[in-house]
Amino acid sequence: MLEKIEHQFEKTAIVGIVTQNQDEDKLREYLDELEFLTYTAGGEVIKRFFQKMDKPNPKTFVGTGKLEEIKYYIKDNNITTLIFDDELTPSQLKNITKELDCKVLDRTNLILDIFVQRAQTSYARTQVELAQCQYLLPRLTGMWTHLERQRGGIGMRGPGETEIETDRRIVRDRISLLKEKIKTIDKQMGIQRGNRGAMVRVALVGYTNVGKSTLMNAVGKSDVFVENKLFATLDTTVRKVVIKNLPFLLSDTVGFIRKLPTQLVDSFKSTLDEVREADLLLHVVDISHPDFEDHIESV
């Protein structure tokens, strides 16, 4: 049984660079996080690659020698997916994909993929699809449709081939449509928030996977989905809670992460309205984590 489960994971390798702004210890932390993200998306990290550089190579992110090393390792070990810790430019993505016979993703694409899997409500799905379309628009080349036909799995979920044809106009139209849809839902949610009356509002905020939903379940006696994976909660949950005869509304919000893609921050603005309109923010921090101060700063 265990063997069957292991085979379901995609064999992946991850890549990062040590720069003037990011020393080896910091990179190790980021790659640990990237590995956890990969596991959450359904991948198993077989190998880590890193290189010391002043700044990323504008053509291939890593140097040509390192890319050659990665190429041979992927071929010899049947790696199906390569994930970079930083966002790749459209030209970097195109050049690397030309060189390597595997799927090439970056941190942003990976996080978007997890969000696709996690979105439960139509609202969350709309927000995620908008973020995906905005991310993919400058990257629309023949390789995307080629990959979609060839492979499924990590980074290939979400808007299908009909939206990701080389016709950029279709995607732009889709973006406009999704923005309008989100505006309409935002208005409805604003009215809902207004109808809650004068009750005190408390919002749980914190780094992803820190235990906000667990706390919500303990305090609010609710059944919010809890799992030891990143971004287990995407949809905001609001519960009425009474402690010592004091009633208040408690909301659980999406977790934050370092290097969070800007597309997601923008498209999840309305989810964060729940935070903005709260009377009290309860910041949940895991102080047993070695990087807890970094996590506080990110949030």
C-alpha positions as CSV (number, residue, x, y, z in Angstrom):
1,M,0.0,0.0,0.0
2,L,2.8,2.4,0.9
3,E,4.6,1.7,-2.4
4,K,1.4,2.7,-4.3
5,I,1.2,6.0,-2.4
6,E,4.9,6.8,-3.1
7,H,4.4,6.3,-6.9
8,Q,1.7,8.9,-6.9
9,F,4.2,11.7,-6.1
10,E,5.9,13.5,-9.0
11,K,9.7,13.2,-8.9
12,T,11.0,16.7,-8.7
13,A,14.2,18.7,-8.2
14,I,14.4,22.2,-6.8
15,V,16.8,25.1,-7.7
16,G,17.9,28.2,-5.8
17,I,20.8,30.6,-5.8
18,V,23.0,32.2,-3.2
19,T,23.3,36.0,-3.8
20,Q,24.5,39.1,-2.0
21,N,21.0,39.5,-0.5
22,Q,20.5,35.8,0.2
23,D,23.2,33.8,2.0
24,E,23.4,30.0,2.1
25,D,21.5,29.7,5.4
26,K,18.7,31.8,4.1
27,L,18.6,29.8,0.9
28,R,18.4,26.6,2.9
29,E,15.3,28.0,4.7
30,Y,13.7,29.0,1.5
31,L,14.4,25.6,-0.1
32,D,13.0,23.8,2.9
33,E,9.8,25.8,2.4
34,L,9.9,25.1,-1.3
35,E,10.2,21.4,-0.6
36,F,7.1,21.6,1.7
37,L,5.2,23.5,-1.0
38,T,6.2,20.8,-3.5
39,Y,5.0,18.1,-1.2
40,T,1.7,20.0,-0.7
41,A,1.2,20.1,-4.5
42,G,1.9,16.4,-4.8
43,G,5.6,16.2,-5.6
44,E,8.6,14.5,-3.9
45,V,11.9,16.4,-4.0
46,I,14.7,14.0,-5.0
47,K,17.4,16.6,-5.4
48,R,18.3,20.2,-4.5
49,F,20.6,22.3,-6.7
50,F,22.0,25.7,-5.8
51,Q,24.7,28.1,-7.1
52,K,26.5,31.1,-5.8
53,M,25.9,34.1,-8.1
54,D,25.9,37.9,-7.9
55,K,22.5,37.9,-9.5
56,P,20.4,35.5,-11.6
57,N,21.5,34.8,-15.2
58,P,19.0,36.9,-17.3
59,K,18.7,34.1,-19.9
60,T,18.7,30.8,-17.8
61,F,18.5,32.0,-14.1
62,V,21.5,29.7,-13.2
63,G,24.8,29.6,-15.2
64,T,25.1,27.4,-18.3
65,G,27.4,24.9,-16.6
66,K,24.9,24.4,-13.7
67,L,22.0,24.1,-16.2
68,E,24.0,21.4,-18.0
69,E,24.6,19.5,-14.7
70,I,20.8,19.7,-13.9
71,K,20.0,18.5,-17.4
72,Y,22.1,15.3,-17.0
73,Y,20.8,14.6,-13.5
74,I,17.2,15.0,-14.7
75,K,17.8,12.6,-17.5
76,D,19.6,10.0,-15.4
77,N,17.1,10.0,-12.5
78,N,13.8,10.3,-14.4
79,I,12.9,13.7,-12.8
80,T,9.6,14.9,-14.3
81,T,9.5,18.4,-12.8
82,L,12.0,21.1,-12.0
83,I,11.0,24.0,-9.6
84,F,12.9,27.3,-9.2
85,D,12.7,29.1,-5.9
86,D,12.2,32.5,-7.5
87,E,9.8,33.8,-10.1
88,L,11.2,33.2,-13.6
89,T,10.8,35.8,-16.4
90,P,9.0,34.6,-19.5
91,S,12.3,34.5,-21.4
92,Q,14.1,32.5,-18.7
93,L,11.2,30.0,-18.6
94,K,11.2,29.6,-22.4
95,N,15.0,29.2,-22.5
96,I,15.2,26.7,-19.7
97,T,12.3,24.6,-21.1
98,K,14.1,24.5,-24.5
99,E,17.1,22.9,-22.8
100,L,15.4,20.5,-20.4
101,D,13.1,17.6,-21.1
102,C,10.8,18.2,-18.2
103,K,8.2,20.5,-16.8
104,V,9.7,23.8,-15.5
105,L,7.9,25.8,-12.8
106,D,8.8,28.6,-10.5
107,R,7.7,29.3,-6.9
108,T,4.8,31.5,-8.1
109,N,3.4,28.8,-10.4
110,L,3.7,26.2,-7.6
111,I,1.8,28.3,-5.1
112,L,-0.9,29.0,-7.7
113,D,-1.2,25.3,-8.3
114,I,-1.7,24.6,-4.6
115,F,-4.4,27.3,-4.5
116,V,-6.2,25.6,-7.4
117,Q,-6.3,22.4,-5.4
118,R,-7.4,24.2,-2.2
119,A,-10.1,26.6,-3.5
120,Q,-13.5,25.2,-2.4
121,T,-16.0,28.0,-3.1
122,S,-16.7,29.5,-6.5
123,Y,-15.4,32.8,-5.1
124,A,-12.0,31.4,-4.2
125,R,-11.9,29.5,-7.5
126,T,-12.6,32.8,-9.4
127,Q,-9.8,34.6,-7.5
128,V,-7.3,31.8,-8.2
129,E,-8.2,31.7,-11.9
130,L,-7.7,35.4,-12.2
131,A,-4.3,35.1,-10.6
132,Q,-3.4,32.3,-12.9
133,C,-4.5,34.1,-16.0
134,Q,-2.5,37.2,-15.0
135,Y,0.6,35.0,-14.4
136,L,0.3,33.1,-17.6
137,L,-0.6,36.0,-20.0
138,P,3.1,37.1,-20.6
139,R,4.2,33.5,-20.7
140,L,1.8,32.4,-23.5
141,T,4.0,30.5,-26.0
142,G,3.6,27.3,-27.9
143,M,5.3,25.4,-25.0
144,W,2.3,25.8,-22.7
145,T,-0.2,24.1,-25.1
146,H,2.5,21.5,-25.8
147,L,2.9,20.7,-22.1
148,E,-0.8,20.7,-21.5
149,R,-1.3,18.0,-24.0
150,Q,1.7,16.0,-22.9
151,R,1.6,16.1,-19.1
152,G,-0.8,16.7,-16.2
153,G,0.1,17.2,-12.5
154,I,1.8,20.0,-10.7
155,G,1.6,23.4,-12.4
156,M,-0.8,22.1,-15.1
157,R,-4.1,22.4,-13.2
158,G,-6.5,25.3,-13.7
159,P,-7.5,27.2,-16.8
160,G,-7.5,24.6,-19.6
161,E,-6.3,24.6,-23.1
162,T,-9.3,26.7,-24.3
163,E,-8.0,29.7,-22.3
164,I,-4.3,29.1,-22.7
165,E,-4.1,29.0,-26.5
166,T,-1.6,31.3,-28.0
167,D,-4.5,33.8,-28.5
168,R,-3.7,36.3,-25.8
169,R,-7.0,38.2,-26.5
170,I,-9.0,35.2,-25.1
171,V,-7.0,35.4,-21.9
172,R,-7.4,39.2,-21.7
173,D,-11.1,38.9,-22.2
174,R,-11.2,36.2,-19.5
175,I,-9.3,38.4,-17.1
176,S,-11.8,41.3,-17.6
177,L,-14.7,38.9,-17.1
178,L,-13.2,37.5,-13.8
179,K,-12.5,41.0,-12.5
180,E,-16.1,41.9,-13.1
181,K,-17.3,38.7,-11.4
182,I,-15.1,39.5,-8.4
183,K,-16.4,43.1,-8.2
184,T,-20.0,41.7,-8.0
185,I,-19.1,39.2,-5.3
186,D,-17.1,41.9,-3.4
187,K,-20.2,44.0,-3.2
188,Q,-22.3,41.1,-2.0
189,M,-19.7,40.2,0.7
190,G,-19.5,43.9,1.7
191,I,-23.3,43.9,2.3
192,Q,-23.0,40.6,4.3
193,R,-20.3,42.2,6.5
194,G,-22.5,45.2,7.0
195,N,-25.4,43.0,8.1
196,R,-23.4,41.4,10.9
197,G,-24.3,44.4,13.0
198,A,-22.2,46.0,15.8
199,M,-20.7,42.7,17.1
200,V,-16.9,42.8,17.8
201,R,-14.9,41.2,14.9
202,V,-11.7,39.3,15.6
203,A,-9.6,38.0,12.6
204,L,-6.9,35.3,13.0
205,V,-3.8,36.1,10.9
206,G,-0.5,34.4,10.6
207,Y,2.0,32.5,8.5
208,T,0.7,29.5,6.5
209,N,0.4,26.3,8.4
210,V,1.0,28.0,11.8
211,G,-2.2,26.6,13.4
212,K,-4.9,29.3,12.8
213,S,-7.5,26.8,11.8
214,T,-6.7,24.5,14.7
215,L,-7.2,27.5,17.1
216,M,-10.4,28.5,15.3
217,N,-11.7,24.9,15.8
218,A,-10.7,24.9,19.5
219,V,-12.2,28.4,20.3
220,G,-15.1,28.5,17.9
221,K,-16.1,24.8,18.2
222,S,-16.2,24.8,14.4
223,D,-15.0,22.2,11.8
224,V,-12.6,24.2,9.7
225,F,-10.4,21.9,7.5
226,V,-7.1,21.3,9.1
227,E,-4.1,19.6,7.6
228,N,-0.3,19.6,8.0
229,K,0.2,21.2,4.5
230,L,0.6,24.7,3.3
231,F,-2.4,26.8,2.5
232,A,-4.9,24.3,3.9
233,T,-7.4,27.2,4.4
234,L,-8.2,29.4,1.4
235,D,-11.8,30.4,2.0
236,T,-12.5,32.8,4.9
237,T,-14.6,31.2,7.6
238,V,-16.6,33.3,10.1
239,R,-18.0,31.9,13.4
240,K,-19.9,33.5,16.2
241,V,-18.1,32.7,19.5
242,V,-19.1,33.5,23.1
243,I,-16.4,33.6,25.8
244,K,-17.5,34.5,29.4
245,N,-20.8,36.0,28.1
246,L,-18.9,38.2,25.5
247,P,-20.1,37.4,22.0
248,F,-17.8,38.2,19.0
249,L,-17.3,37.1,15.4
250,L,-14.1,35.1,14.8
251,S,-12.7,34.7,11.2
252,D,-10.0,32.4,9.9
253,T,-8.1,33.9,6.9
254,V,-5.7,32.6,4.3
255,G,-2.1,32.2,5.5
256,F,0.9,34.3,4.3
257,I,4.2,33.1,3.0
258,R,7.5,34.7,2.1
259,K,7.8,35.6,-1.6
260,L,4.0,35.5,-2.0
261,P,3.2,36.2,-5.6
262,T,1.8,39.7,-6.3
263,Q,-0.9,38.3,-8.4
264,L,-2.3,36.4,-5.4
265,V,-2.1,39.4,-3.1
266,D,-4.1,41.4,-5.6
267,S,-6.7,38.8,-6.4
268,F,-7.2,38.0,-2.7
269,K,-7.8,41.6,-1.8
270,S,-11.4,40.9,-0.8
271,T,-10.4,38.0,1.5
272,L,-8.1,40.5,3.2
273,D,-11.0,42.9,3.6
274,E,-12.1,40.6,6.4
275,V,-8.8,41.5,8.1
276,R,-9.0,45.2,7.3
277,E,-12.5,45.5,8.8
278,A,-11.7,43.5,12.0
279,D,-11.7,45.3,15.3
280,L,-8.9,43.1,16.6
281,L,-6.2,41.1,14.8
282,L,-5.0,38.0,16.6
283,H,-1.6,37.2,15.1
284,V,-0.9,33.5,15.6
285,V,2.9,32.8,15.8
286,D,4.8,29.5,16.2
287,I,7.8,30.7,18.3
288,S,9.3,27.2,18.2
289,H,10.0,27.8,14.5
290,P,13.6,29.0,14.0
291,D,12.4,31.7,11.5
292,F,9.5,32.9,13.5
293,E,10.7,36.6,13.4
294,D,10.8,36.4,9.6
295,H,7.3,34.9,9.6
296,I,6.0,37.8,11.8
297,E,7.6,40.3,9.4
298,S,6.0,38.6,6.3
299,V,2.6,38.7,7.8
